[in-house]
């Protein structure tokens, strides 16, 4: 189904939450179904007694080193548990994790009761314990691939973080990045991959997380479209988007563009007109024809249902957080409630319904804080961002407060958990009459 298709009849008023819940359909099996960011346990059809591995990764699925290990486990279909931990940039590190890993660094992994830290060591220990995922990490061609990925990483950091508005320095850094990316393309032919088109190997798990972030950040801050400039990398990424393991862990351009600055220390825009236009389109969720250079994945009916289902499930906590930012009144809750339902009704039907007056900033604040894959898949987020922006535009041009650059405490999982608990308590009180 295309983004403009209308799956249900067009209403004259926004749907209520019960109607939206029905439109969202049934949630998939998080434990045995496709790879997803919400699962706390992955079994792949095996009994829970088969679990020997626990992965400690970040709440928001932003950490690229965590993604390397996550991809390996999913590609291997190895049963594992997940425990989620805060990254420094968006919340206080949990004391229980500090007791386990005093440095607080992520990821960490337990095999039986043996703790391993640092992503490369974790992958080596997983291979030693459970066998290789495709070619061995010790294969000479694999080692050459890993070295080239690190050279590309260095060129990316140099360009993204250090050139700013100096156009000559920006050009030199771009040419260095282009050379290293071309070298990685050539290494694709020399490195041992997998023979099946729908499989993911260790080679992919090692390189995918940072290449994904390179594509997003360079589009946003430099106007550089990696998948257009490097067709062999585009072909490689497109093939991997056919795997469930990558689809479940893949982030989008908007998420990476705004989660990277506090992690990298700086992301410097070059200020060129094409860069500014592309950054604005990414922020609005309006990529148009460039969407295929973000991801080849189709936006279909399931993506629409997923977006409705995910926001419907968490709307109470999200509304409470939004109302708290605007003063915390019951009136604020009511108007945000109406605005969210207008946006989801637009998503479900294509029908534009004017939201309550003054809610454009709240709608755009939610648009800006959708995190992929933490909240939903890339196609679902693309649809939801577009409907939030389309609905906000009916109220006016007022923007949400800008996202912070030095930290992402606006995404503190403890604040969301507290809001969700408050909503659950209020619902319980309403049911019991307290």
C-alpha positions in Angstrom: 0.0 0.0 0.0 1.4 3.4 -0.9 1.8 6.2 1.6 -1.2 8.0 0.0 -3.6 5.1 0.1 -6.7 5.3 2.3 -7.3 2.0 4.1 -10.5 3.1 5.9 -13.3 5.5 5.3 -12.5 9.2 5.9 -14.0 10.5 9.1 -15.2 14.1 9.9 -13.7 14.0 13.4 -10.6 12.2 14.8 -10.9 8.6 15.8 -11.0 7.9 19.6 -8.3 5.7 21.1 -10.4 2.5 21.1 -11.0 3.0 17.3 -7.3 3.6 16.8 -6.3 0.6 18.9 -8.5 -1.6 16.6 -6.8 0.0 13.5 -3.4 -0.8 15.0 -4.0 -4.5 14.9 -2.2 -7.2 16.8 1.4 -6.8 18.0 3.8 -9.3 16.5 5.6 -12.0 18.6 8.6 -10.2 20.1 10.2 -13.4 21.4 10.1 -15.7 18.4 9.1 -13.4 15.5 11.2 -10.9 13.6 14.1 -9.0 15.1 12.8 -6.0 17.1 14.1 -3.4 19.5 11.4 -4.0 22.1 12.2 -7.6 23.0 13.7 -8.5 26.4 14.0 -12.2 25.3 14.7 -13.8 21.9 14.3 -17.5 21.5 13.9 -18.2 17.7 11.6 -21.1 18.5 13.8 -22.7 21.1 13.0 -23.3 24.8 14.0 -20.7 27.3 16.3 -23.2 28.9 18.5 -22.9 25.8 19.4 -19.3 26.7 23.1 -18.9 27.7 23.7 -15.3 26.6 22.6 -12.0 28.0 23.2 -8.8 26.0 23.5 -5.5 27.9 22.8 -2.7 25.4 21.5 0.9 25.4 17.8 1.7 25.9 17.5 3.7 22.7 19.4 1.4 20.3 21.7 4.3 19.4 25.0 2.6 20.3 26.7 1.3 17.2 29.0 -1.0 19.2 25.9 -2.6 20.7 24.3 -2.9 17.3 27.4 -5.0 16.1 26.7 -7.6 18.8 23.0 -7.4 18.3 23.3 -8.1 14.6 25.6 -11.0 15.2 23.2 -12.6 17.7 20.2 -12.1 15.3 22.2 -13.4 12.3 23.2 -16.5 14.2 19.7 -16.9 15.7 21.2 -17.6 19.0 18.8 -17.4 22.0 19.6 -14.5 24.3 18.2 -12.1 26.9 18.4 -8.3 26.8 19.0 -5.9 29.6 18.8 -2.3 28.7 21.1 0.4 30.2 21.2 4.2 29.9 23.9 5.9 27.9 25.7 8.8 29.5 24.2 11.3 27.0 20.5 10.7 27.9 20.3 9.6 31.5 21.9 8.4 34.7 23.7 5.1 34.4 21.9 2.5 36.5 23.7 1.6 39.7 23.2 -2.1 39.1 25.1 -1.8 35.9 27.9 0.2 37.5 28.2 -2.6 39.9 28.5 -5.1 37.1 30.7 -2.9 34.8 32.4 -0.2 36.8 33.3 1.8 33.7 29.7 1.9 32.6 30.7 1.3 29.0 28.4 -0.6 26.6 27.9 -3.2 25.3 28.6 -6.0 27.7 27.7 -9.6 27.3 27.4 -12.7 29.6 28.0 -16.2 28.2 26.7 -18.4 31.1 28.1 -16.3 34.0 31.2 -15.1 32.2 31.2 -11.3 31.5 32.8 -9.9 28.4 33.1 -6.2 27.5 34.2 -4.3 24.3 32.4 -5.2 21.1 35.3 -6.8 19.3 36.2 -9.0 22.2 32.5 -10.0 22.5 32.3 -11.0 18.9 35.5 -13.1 19.2 34.1 -14.8 22.3 30.8 -15.5 20.7 32.5 -17.0 17.7 34.7 -19.1 20.0 31.7 -20.4 21.9 29.1 -20.8 19.2 31.0 -21.0 15.9 31.5 -18.3 13.2 28.7 -16.3 11.6 29.7 -16.9 8.0 33.4 -16.3 7.5 35.6 -16.3 10.7 36.7 -13.1 12.2 40.3 -14.4 12.0 40.2 -14.9 8.2 42.9 -12.7 6.6 40.4 -11.2 4.2 38.1 -10.4 7.1 40.9 -8.7 9.0 41.6 -6.6 5.9 37.9 -5.7 5.7 37.9 -4.6 9.4 41.0 -2.5 8.9 39.5 -0.7 5.9 36.3 -0.1 7.9 38.4 1.6 10.6 40.1 3.7 8.0 36.7 4.8 6.7 35.6 5.5 10.2 38.6 7.8 10.7 37.9 9.7 7.5 34.2 10.1 8.5 35.1 11.5 12.0 37.5 13.9 10.4 35.0 15.2 7.9 31.9 15.2 10.2 33.5 16.8 13.3 36.4 19.0 12.3 35.7 21.1 9.2 32.6 23.2 9.8 32.2 26.1 7.5 35.8 26.0 6.1 35.0 25.1 2.5 38.5 24.2 1.5 39.0 21.9 4.5 35.6 20.5 3.9 36.5 19.6 0.3 39.7 17.9 1.4 37.9 15.9 4.1 35.2 14.9 1.6 37.8 13.7 -0.9 39.5 11.6 1.8 36.2 10.1 2.8 35.3 9.4 -0.8 38.6 7.5 -1.3 38.2 5.4 1.8 34.5 4.6 0.9 35.6 3.6 -2.6 38.2 1.3 -1.0 35.6 -0.3 1.2 33.5 -0.9 -2.0 36.4 -2.7 -3.5 36.9 -4.7 -0.3 33.4 -6.0 -0.6 34.6 -8.1 -3.5 37.7 -9.3 -1.6 36.1 -10.0 1.8 34.4 -13.3 2.6 30.7 -12.7 2.6 27.7 -15.0 2.6 26.4 -16.9 -0.4 22.7 -16.6 0.3 21.2 -13.2 -0.5 18.9 -13.1 2.6 21.7 -13.8 5.2 23.9 -11.6 7.3 27.4 -12.5 8.2 30.1 -11.3 10.6 31.5 -9.0 7.8 28.2 -7.2 7.8 27.8 -7.0 11.5 31.2 -5.4 11.9 30.7 -2.6 9.3 26.9 -2.0 9.0 26.4 0.1 12.2 28.9 2.8 11.3 28.2 2.9 7.6 24.5 3.4 8.5 25.5 6.3 10.7 27.8 7.7 8.1 25.0 7.8 5.5 22.7 9.6 7.9 25.0 12.1 9.3 26.7 13.1 6.1 23.3 13.6 4.4 22.2 15.9 7.3 25.4 17.8 8.0 27.2 17.7 4.6 24.5 17.1 2.0 26.4 14.0 0.9 24.3 11.1 -0.3 26.5 8.1 0.4 24.3 5.6 -1.4 24.1 7.7 -4.5 27.9 8.4 -4.5 28.9 4.8 -3.8 26.6 2.4 -5.8 28.4 -0.8 -4.5 27.7 0.2 -0.9 24.1 1.0 -1.9 23.8 -2.5 -3.4 25.2 -4.0 -0.3 22.9 -2.1 2.0 19.9 -2.9 -0.1 20.7 -6.6 0.1 21.0 -6.4 3.8 17.7 -4.6 4.1 16.2 -7.8 3.0 17.3 -9.5 6.2 15.2 -9.6 9.3 18.3 -9.0 11.5 19.1 -5.7 9.8 15.5 -4.5 9.5 15.0 -4.9 13.2 18.1 -2.9 14.2 18.2 -0.3 11.5 18.0 3.4 12.4 16.8 6.3 10.2 18.5 9.5 9.2 16.6 11.7 11.6 17.4 9.6 14.6 21.1 9.4 13.8 21.5 13.0 12.8 20.3 14.1 16.3 21.6 11.3 18.5 25.2 11.6 17.2 26.2 15.1 18.3 26.4 14.4 22.1 28.2 11.1 21.3 30.7 12.5 18.9 31.2 15.8 20.7 30.4 17.8 17.5 28.8 17.4 14.1 29.7 20.4 11.9 27.4 21.5 9.1 29.1 22.8 6.0 26.3 25.4 5.5 25.9 24.8 1.8 22.4 25.4 0.3 22.0 21.7 -0.7 23.0 20.6 2.8 20.5 23.0 4.5 17.7 21.9 2.2 18.3 18.2 2.9 18.6 18.8 6.7 15.3 20.7 6.7 13.6 17.8 4.7 15.0 15.3 7.2 13.7 17.3 10.1 10.2 17.6 8.6 10.1 14.0 7.6 9.6 14.9 4.0 12.3 13.1 2.0 10.2 12.6 -1.1 12.3 10.9 -3.9 15.3 10.8 -1.7 13.7 8.3 0.6 15.2 5.4 -1.4 18.6 6.7 -0.5 17.8 6.4 3.2 16.4 2.9 2.8 15.1 0.7 0.1 12.4 -0.7 2.4 8.8 -0.4 1.3 6.3 1.7 3.2 3.2 -0.6 3.4 0.1 -1.4 5.3 1.9 -3.1 8.1 4.1 -0.1 8.6 1.0 2.0 8.9 -0.6 -0.3 11.4 2.7 -0.5 13.4 2.9 3.3 13.7 -0.7 3.5 14.9 -0.2 0.6 17.3 3.0 2.0 18.9 1.7 5.5 19.4 -1.7 4.3 20.7 0.0 2.0 23.2 2.2 4.8 24.7 0.0 7.9 24.1 -0.8 8.4 27.8 2.8 8.7 28.9 3.8 10.8 25.9 0.9 13.2 26.4 1.8 13.5 30.1 5.4 14.4 29.2 4.2 16.9 26.6 1.8 18.5 29.1 4.5 18.7 31.7 6.8 20.6 29.3 4.0 23.1 28.7 2.9 23.5 32.4 1.2 20.3 33.3 -2.4 21.4 33.3 -5.3 19.0 32.6 -6.3 21.4 29.7 -2.9 20.8 28.2 -3.4 17.1 28.4 -6.8 17.3 26.6 -5.5 19.4 23.7 -2.5 17.2 23.1 -4.8 14.2 23.2 -6.9 15.7 20.4 -3.8 16.6 18.4 -2.3 13.1 18.6 -5.6 11.6 17.5 -5.9 14.0 14.6 -2.4 12.9 13.4 -3.2 9.2 13.7 -6.5 9.7 12.0 -4.6 11.3 9.1 -2.2 8.4 9.1 -5.0 5.9 9.0 -7.2 7.5 6.4 -5.3 10.3 4.6 -8.0 12.7 5.9 -6.6 16.1 7.1 -8.3 17.1 10.4 -7.3 20.5 12.0 -5.8 19.9 15.4 -6.6 22.0 18.5 -5.3 25.5 18.3 -1.7 25.9 19.5 -0.7 22.2 19.3 1.7 22.5 16.4 4.8 22.6 18.7 3.6 19.5 20.6 3.1 17.6 17.4 6.5 18.6 16.1 8.1 17.8 19.4 6.8 14.3 19.1 7.9 14.1 15.4 11.4 15.1 16.5 11.6 12.5 19.3 10.5 9.3 17.4 13.6 7.1 17.8 14.2 4.3 15.3 14.4 1.4 15.9 13.6 2.0 19.7 10.0 3.0 19.0 9.2 1.5 15.7 10.6 0.4 12.4 12.0 2.9 9.8 9.0 2.6 7.4 6.5 3.1 10.3 8.5 6.1 11.6 8.6 7.6 8.1 4.8 7.5 7.9 4.2 8.8 11.4 6.6 11.7 11.1 4.9 12.7 7.8 1.4 12.6 9.4 2.6 14.6 12.5 4.0 17.3 10.3 1.0 17.4 8.0 -1.3 17.8 11.0 1.0 20.4 12.7 1.0 22.4 9.4 -2.8 22.8 9.7 -2.3 24.6 13.0 0.6 26.8 11.8 4.3 27.2 11.5 5.2 27.3 15.2 8.2 25.1 15.9 9.0 22.8 18.8 11.9 23.8 21.0 15.2 22.7 19.3 16.7 19.4 20.2 19.7 19.7 22.5 23.2 19.2 21.1 25.3 18.6 24.2 23.1 15.8 25.6 19.8 14.1 25.0 18.2 14.3 28.5 14.9 15.0 26.7 15.0 11.2 26.0 15.8 10.1 29.5 14.2 6.6 29.9 13.6 7.2 33.6 11.3 10.2 32.8 9.3 8.1 30.4 9.1 5.2 32.8 7.8 7.6 35.6 5.2 9.0 33.2 4.1 5.5 32.2 3.7 4.5 35.8 1.7 7.6 36.6 -0.7 6.9 33.7 -1.0 3.2 34.8 -1.7 4.3 38.4 -4.3 6.8 37.3 -6.1 4.2 35.2 -6.1 1.7 38.1 -7.6 4.4 40.4 -10.3 5.1 37.8 -11.2 1.4 37.6 -11.2 0.8 41.3 -13.0 4.1 42.0 -10.3 5.5 44.3 
